[in-house]
Amino acid sequence: MKFEQTKEVLNQLVADLSQFSVVIHQTHWYMRGPEFLTLHPKMDEYMDQINDQLDVVSERLITLDGAPYSTLQEFADHTGIADEIGTYERSIPERMEKLVEGYRYLADLYQKGIDVSGDEGDDSTQDIFIANKTDIEKNIWMLQAKLGKAPGIDADSRTKTR
């Protein structure tokens, strides 16, 4: 069996990207405030990007003879991204912080994928992981800028006070 660890990360991403799409969708639906008209369509862009990544990741897993999770129950059982009940009580900055948290989780998971696919010699999947991580990091930067913060892409820099 080739690329077993890579396939595990790919399937973890299937669950997590599916869940994160829902988190973004919830932000899209429950957002209120003066920035609504700007941020509401931005959430559509974020969902499209995550759904595109999900499709590429799932199809790569199938290409490697894997079986992607494909039910809501499987997504819920395997995701590392928490579920929350929707509420109008969260401010827009709180919602953006939640998105940053999810994107950071995905960036870390993509890094794990980069590492294991490199160890297993799966250059094609490693390219997918690298490209997707790059896109995720750009979103972190932009959301952090919106919040008046530095990107904090380097995990060590996140522990320091700004």
Phi, psi and omega in degrees: 000121181265150170060036184299314180293322178298316179295324177297316179293318178302315181289326174299318177296325177302312180295315186287321177294322177298314180293318183293328174301321178293320178299316179295318180298320177297318176301316179302316183283322190260008181283136174217147177139179186296338181266007184308310186296333177276315187278331181303309178291334177296325178296325175300317178298315180298317179296317179300317180296314180295318179294325175295317177298317179302316181296314180296315181297314181297316181292326176294319178300316178296319179302327180271016181068028175265173181232102183292145171305144185215013177235156177302322180297317178297317178301311182297320182291333189247349183287150173259006181256124186290149173271144174220145175289137179294143179208149175275358186283340180283138176283165177299315176301322177297320178294321179293322177299319179297320177294317178301316179302314179295318178295322177297318177302312180296320178300318178295320179293320176298322178297318176301318178298319177301314182295310184289322179293327175294315178298324182271358177075027179261081184297324182295314178291323178300321177299319178298313180300316181297312181298316181292321178297321178299316178296318180297316180297324177296319177296320177300312180303312184293319178293319177296320177298319177301325180274002179076027183236160172289159183301320181062038180291322177289119184305324180294326182288339181289338181276347180273148178284140177255000000 
